[in-house]
Structure formats: C-alpha cells, structure tokens
Amino acid sequence: MSETPRSATPARNDLRADCARCFAICCVAPAFAASADFAIDKPAGRPCPNLRTDHRCGIHADLRGRGFTGCTVFDCFGAGQQVAQVTFGGRDWREAPETAGVMFDVFAVMRPLHELLWYLTEALALTVPAALSEELDRAHAETVRLTGRDARELLALDVGAYRDRVNPLLSRAGDAARARGGRPGADHRGAPLFGADLRGADLRRANLRGALLIGADLRGVDLHLADLTGADLRGADLRAADLSGALFLHQSQLDAARGDARTRVPARLRRPAHWTSLPVVPTRRPSRTAPATGRGRRR
C-alpha cells in the first residue's frame, strides 16, 4: 500500500486558546472542586472569584502559588474564541446574560470538537497509508463543519458518540506512525503507572495512549515515536527526557509535568517557565525491564 506524506496541514494556531477573543468562558462555565489543582470549590456557570470585570484573571501571574495549578494546564484548543466570536457573534455573556447559559452549554460541546480537530491536525502531519490519510481528511472536514453549526444544532449533537467514532481512527494513525520504519514498541495503553520508576525502560515507539503517568519518574527516557494521546503526565518527572519525537504531545501535558533545560521538547511546543526552578539531578541508572503492559482506561 502506498504512503503519502502530509506536510500541508491545517494551521495549529487556530486550535490554541486566544483569550483576547474570548470572554473568559473557561473561568465561568466549568465547575471545579477544591483539590491539589484548585484551591476552592466553584459550581458550573458561576464566575471564578478571581475573574475581573475585564475578563482577565486577577491572580494570573501567581496561579500556581495560589493553588490554581489546574488553570495553568487547561487549554480549550481554541473553542473559547470560536464560541464567543463565531457561534455567538461576539456577544459578551455579561452584557447578554440571557444567552450565558446556552453559551456555556455550547462550550461544553465545542471544546471536545476542537480537541479532536487538534488531534486530527497532528495525525494529518504524519506519514500514514494513503487510505488512512483519506479517512483522516474526511474526519477533519466533518469536524470542521460541526464546529460551524449554530447553537441549537451543536446542543443536539451527541459529542461523546462522535468522539467515539473518531478516536479509533486517531489510534490507527498513531499505530501506523509507530510502526513505520521499525517495529512498534510496548503497549501500555491505559496502564496505571502512578509514580512508576521508568528510568531505563524502553518506551521508544510505545503505545501510552491514556496511560496514567501521574508522578512517574521518566528522567532520561527516550520517548521517540511514543503515542502520548491523553497520557496523564501530572507531576511526571521529565528531566533530561527526550520528547522531541513523541506523537500527539500537547502543551498542557508539558505544563502539568516537571522538566529542566535538558528535556527535549518538540519545536512546536514551549518549555514551561516553572521547569527552570527544578534542580538538576543525575538521571542515569542501570537498565531495567520495562513495566508490564497495562490495559486500563482507553482513549
């Protein structure tokens, strides 16, 4: 079967949050509970007490220090400005409170659609079999059409069912990329690897989709062509790790993890500012057997 490189992909910039074109929807619409990620409880639809009247965060410069780490790793994938400027034509929920509830409900649909668009855009940049490339193109076009629907149509969409349709396609794209030019690596999809010491584990070309890597020690690990779709990297130690060739790695995953100047990240992503405060420590240790394959929560 022939393979087609996809170098001309949709612009990623449209799938990044542009807070200047939004009305702080993410600071109002979702609920959050007091935890390690949020310092307070907040019900859905109520503005965060730190939100100013100009739609800016009053503690943005010190969110981590004030206990709002969850805010620092959240990304709407551009759904906020799409809802604010396109679906609702630039209407501010403060100025048109009668539309606020509907706007927030639409945001809950738009965000997963934009997240899928981000993953589809990443998949289109991979070299995959031509037939799979065509399927990705069709899924991308269909998802773009869905994001352009009006509020009534968006609220009628079963976004969970749609996501379940697209995710297997993305999984196939990751598998094809992991296998191209070599054998795919270990399958740790959905594996519960909380706090696991993975130094020395061979995770090149590994399937880590949905893996729970919270607090895992990945110092010095090579993640070339590892599929990190939905992998939970909160508190994971990535010092001196090589993620430059990882698949489907998102900025929010880096923001949730720990790293240092030696951590290699893809050129399209930025090195989180909080990484600079972490000490440099040795990362090498004798090689060890890779963790057992886990098949838990799938994505």
Phi, psi and omega in degrees: 000136181287158178236144183236120176287140180247092181268330181266094181250162176301149182297131179284338184301328180288349182251027174241147180299131174239087188298334180292339181255008179245179178237043178056039181301322182290345178270358183235309189298309185284156169264151170215153184248147178304127185193191177295340182265334182223135185283343186222168169272143174215123178286159178297141177084359179250132181299141173300139180297344178273357181279127179273169182292342178269014179070020176253154180277129182287345181235026186304322183289346184223038182299317180295315181295333182265006175090020181243049179301325180303327179291326184288340183252002180279139175219129180272359181060029179086003181293328183300309181289332177294315179294314185292314189266330184258300183298320183247013170058032177083012179282130180276131181296335177290321183276338179231070185300339180292340180261354189301311183299317179294319179301316181292324177293321178295322178301323180294338176269319185293323183298310177297330175294317179291327176296317176298320178300320179298313180294320178295322177297318176298317181296324180292342178276351180274159173267112185226165176306147186303319181296320178292321177301320179294321177296320178296319178300315181294319179295321179296313181298318179296320181292321176300317179299320180297320182293341180268002180287162179282173186301317182299316181292322179295319181291338178275351183282133173274087187292331177295316179294322179294318178298322179295333177285322186276326185303318177300327177295317177294322178297319178296322178295318178296319179297320180295319180292322180293329184271346185290123178079009180176176180279140176296152182276198184295152179259106176241032182300126178069012185292137176278091184250038179304122175063015183293141174272102185254010176299130181090348178287141177273102181248014174294134180062019182283154173264106180244026180300122177069011180293142181264092185257028182298121178070011181291149178264104181246024182300128176075005184279139176268116182251032180301125179060019173282134179275112183253023179306118176066010178294134181271106184255020180301122178072003178294140181268107183253019181299128180065010176284157179249103178251012187297332180248017181290151181264138173058034176275126182254155181302322182297330178292319176295318182298331182276346185260183175243143180202186179212190184296339181273349179290126180266125182237157178301147183300333182283348182251160180254152177281121182303141183296327185288349178294332186293342183272357182274140181287154175273124180228158179301145182242343186275146176206163179305146180299152183219166179289140179295152180298156179296147179298133177241135176236092181246241180294126181256155178228000000 
